Amino acid sequence: MALLGIDVSNNNPGVDMAAAAQQGVEFCIAKASQGWAGGPGGWMDWTWQDVVTRARRAGIIPGGYHWALKGNGAQQAQQFVASLASEGGPAGFLCALDIEATSWTPGLDIDPALSVDPSTVDEFLAEWDQLAPGHPIFLYGASWYHDGYMHAGARWPDRPLWWANYPGGYAGPIERTWPAAAYLSMAPGFGGWTSAVIRQFTSSAIAGGVEVDADVCQLTREQLLTYTAPPGASPGKDWFDMATQADLVAAVRQVLNEGTGKGQTGWAGTNQALLAIVQANVNTLNEIQGELTAMRAAAVKAGLMPAPAK
């Protein structure tokens, strides 16, 4: 069993997540933040919240990553956690620290003043462990940067690896990479890691109408979800089980508007009552599973999430 995923940022906005799900995408790791608040290049990615909302509605496991810069590792972890918290995280998210070269100067591949170093990563991870105790955090990277630039050695083998390694030959509609990508090697051969959990294998896949990076994970969906919570805690759930009040209410309101516009008088009255139930019980969703089942049908009818597989 293997899963197909994508990772996106403000560089490739507008992915149609519903279409991506139909192409087989099971998880999406979006850029949540970069640097640290008040520092050079420090911000929450302006596409982050929209991507998460649309991924959840499409039944795609959401994730977030932080693009690390050099220095102030603790403040960078704080920036990342704040961005995750804006969408209810880190619980329910695949979380990752992006360790790679940074340069804002044309023709310069690596700017030593900006590109993250091992001590910054150490500082980040120490603060992360305080802010999100036990929550797994992937380290994203490639051997050339990890060994060739940072000379980090076997420094973090206890952290799950998201390995960047492109074998070539994978481009175009993402579903065409399957099933070949499911059998790619997950043995990175660096950093003390014996196996990667996720492998980024191309930057030229088309998912949801946009060119994106594509990733493979040789786990089941249930196994991957264990990385969205600390060990022993309940793993993350699919979007509908984690829906916010705004998501649920918007779904019903859209159907309500559709129903009244078509003259379906009985439909509007029924759903007004359902809307009141959702608003009254938003903080105790586990106690209203019957209402959630009805809401799922409303969200499907409104086009906010795919119909369940038969």
Secondary structure in CASP SS format (residue, H / E / C, confidence):
PFRMAT SS
TARGET T0000
AUTHOR 0000-0000-0000
METHOD secondary structure of the structure
MODEL  1
M C 1.00
A C 1.00
L E 1.00
L E 1.00
G E 1.00
I E 1.00
D E 1.00
V E 1.00
S C 1.00
N C 1.00
N C 1.00
N C 1.00
P C 1.00
G C 1.00
V C 1.00
D C 1.00
M H 1.00
A H 1.00
A H 1.00
A H 1.00
A H 1.00
Q H 1.00
Q C 1.00
G C 1.00
V E 1.00
E E 1.00
F E 1.00
C E 1.00
I E 1.00
A E 1.00
K E 1.00
A E 1.00
S E 1.00
Q E 1.00
G C 1.00
W C 1.00
A C 1.00
G C 1.00
G C 1.00
P C 1.00
G C 1.00
G C 1.00
W E 1.00
M E 1.00
D C 1.00
W C 1.00
T C 1.00
W H 1.00
Q H 1.00
D H 1.00
V H 1.00
V H 1.00
T H 1.00
R H 1.00
A H 1.00
R H 1.00
R H 1.00
A C 1.00
G C 1.00
I C 1.00
I E 1.00
P E 1.00
G E 1.00
G E 1.00
Y E 1.00
H E 1.00
W E 1.00
A C 1.00
L E 1.00
K C 1.00
G C 1.00
N C 1.00
G H 1.00
A H 1.00
Q H 1.00
Q H 1.00
A H 1.00
Q H 1.00
Q H 1.00
F H 1.00
V H 1.00
A H 1.00
S H 1.00
L H 1.00
A H 1.00
S C 1.00
E C 1.00
G C 1.00
G C 1.00
P C 1.00
A C 1.00
G C 1.00
F C 1.00
L E 1.00
C E 1.00
A E 1.00
L E 1.00
D E 1.00
I C 1.00
E C 1.00
A C 1.00
T C 1.00
S C 1.00
W C 1.00
T C 1.00
P C 1.00
G C 1.00
L C 1.00
D C 1.00
I C 1.00
D C 1.00
P C 1.00
A C 1.00
L C 1.00
S E 1.00
V C 1.00
D C 1.00
P H 1.00
S H 1.00
T H 1.00
V H 1.00
D H 1.00
E H 1.00
F H 1.00
L H 1.00
A H 1.00
E H 1.00
W H 1.00
D H 1.00
Q H 1.00
L H 1.00
A C 1.00
P C 1.00
G C 1.00
H C 1.00
P C 1.00
I C 1.00
F E 1.00
L E 1.00
Y E 1.00
G E 1.00
A C 1.00
S H 1.00
W H 1.00
Y H 1.00
H H 1.00
D C 1.00
G C 1.00
Y C 1.00
M C 1.00
H C 1.00
A C 1.00
G C 1.00
A C 1.00
R C 1.00
W C 1.00
P C 1.00
D C 1.00
R C 1.00
P C 1.00
L E 1.00
W E 1.00
W E 1.00
A E 1.00
N C 1.00
Y C 1.00
P C 1.00
G C 1.00
G C 1.00
Y C 1.00
A C 1.00
G E 1.00
P E 1.00
I H 1.00
E H 1.00
R H 1.00
T H 1.00
W C 1.00
P C 1.00
A H 1.00
A H 1.00
A H 1.00
Y H 1.00
L C 1.00
S C 1.00
M C 1.00
A C 1.00
P C 1.00
G C 1.00
F C 1.00
G C 1.00
G C 1.00
W C 1.00
T C 1.00
S C 1.00
A C 1.00
V C 1.00
I E 1.00
R E 1.00
Q E 1.00
F E 1.00
T E 1.00
S E 1.00
S E 1.00
A E 1.00
I E 1.00
A E 1.00
G C 1.00
G C 1.00
V E 1.00
E E 1.00
V E 1.00
D E 1.00
A E 1.00
D E 1.00
V E 1.00
C E 1.00
Q C 1.00
L C 1.00
T C 1.00
R H 1.00
E H 1.00
Q H 1.00
L H 1.00
L H 1.00
T H 1.00
Y H 1.00
T H 1.00
A C 1.00
P C 1.00
P C 1.00
G C 1.00
A C 1.00
S C 1.00
P C 1.00
G C 1.00
K C 1.00
D C 1.00
W H 1.00
F H 1.00
D H 1.00
M H 1.00
A C 1.00
T C 1.00
Q H 1.00
A H 1.00
D H 1.00
L H 1.00
V H 1.00
A H 1.00
A H 1.00
V H 1.00
R H 1.00
Q H 1.00
V H 1.00
L H 1.00
N H 1.00
E H 1.00
G H 1.00
T H 1.00
G H 1.00
K C 1.00
G C 1.00
Q C 1.00
T H 1.00
G H 1.00
W H 1.00
A H 1.00
G H 1.00
T H 1.00
N H 1.00
Q H 1.00
A H 1.00
L H 1.00
L H 1.00
A H 1.00
I H 1.00
V H 1.00
Q H 1.00
A H 1.00
N C 1.00
V C 1.00
N C 1.00
T C 1.00
L H 1.00
N H 1.00
E H 1.00
I C 1.00
Q H 1.00
G H 1.00
E H 1.00
L H 1.00
T H 1.00
A H 1.00
M H 1.00
R H 1.00
A H 1.00
A H 1.00
A H 1.00
V H 1.00
K H 1.00
A C 1.00
G C 1.00
L C 1.00
M C 1.00
P C 1.00
A C 1.00
P C 1.00
A C 1.00
K C 1.00
END
